[in-house]
Amino acid sequence: MPQVPYRYYIPGLIWFTILTILLIIPGSTLPKNPFFEALQIDKWVHIFLFAGLIILWTLPAAYAGADISTRRSWNL
């Protein structure tokens, strides 16, 4: 498998940095809203944040030019 250029990792690294900053914000500083609690918006936000991280972190492997059997084993 060919080596992936570092520029393909930049979106994942930027998203990881944003995610880290957002995750260190104390929950007590966020506004309380019964509407958000009813929808359990906290869980949906976490799903979105970590799904984005997974997608951006696996894109370099998809661009690596791996053959189809290797990509299927990675579920890409």
C-alpha positions in Angstrom: 0.0 0.0 0.0 1.5 3.4 -0.9 2.3 5.9 1.7 -0.5 8.5 2.3 0.6 12.2 2.1 0.3 14.1 5.4 -2.1 16.6 3.9 -4.8 13.9 4.0 -4.6 13.8 7.8 -5.1 17.5 8.2 -8.9 17.5 8.3 -8.9 14.7 10.9 -6.3 16.5 13.0 -8.2 19.8 12.9 -11.5 18.0 13.8 -9.6 16.2 16.7 -8.4 19.6 18.0 -11.9 21.1 17.8 -13.4 18.0 19.5 -10.8 18.1 22.3 -11.5 21.8 23.0 -15.3 21.2 23.0 -15.0 18.2 25.3 -13.0 20.0 28.0 -15.7 22.7 28.4 -17.4 22.0 31.7 -21.1 21.0 31.4 -22.1 23.5 34.0 -21.2 26.4 31.7 -23.6 25.2 29.0 -27.2 26.7 29.0 -29.9 24.5 30.4 -33.0 24.1 28.2 -35.8 21.6 28.8 -36.3 21.2 25.1 -32.7 20.0 24.6 -33.1 17.6 27.6 -36.3 16.1 26.1 -34.6 15.4 22.8 -31.5 14.1 24.6 -29.5 16.5 22.3 -26.3 15.7 24.3 -26.2 12.1 23.0 -26.9 13.3 19.4 -24.1 15.8 19.6 -21.7 13.2 20.8 -22.7 10.8 18.0 -22.1 13.6 15.5 -18.7 14.6 16.9 -17.3 11.1 17.1 -18.7 9.9 13.8 -17.1 12.9 12.2 -13.8 12.0 13.8 -14.0 8.4 12.6 -14.9 9.5 9.1 -12.1 12.1 8.8 -9.6 9.8 10.4 -10.3 6.9 8.0 -10.3 9.0 4.8 -6.5 8.8 4.4 -6.8 5.0 4.3 -9.4 5.3 1.6 -7.2 7.6 -0.4 -4.2 5.2 0.0 -5.1 3.2 -3.0 -5.7 0.0 -1.1 -7.2 -2.9 -3.1 -10.9 -3.6 -2.7 -10.4 -6.7 -0.4 -8.2 -4.6 2.0 -10.8 -1.7 2.0 -13.6 -4.2 2.7 -11.7 -5.6 5.7 -11.4 -2.0 7.0 -15.1 -1.3 6.2 -14.2 1.6 3.9 
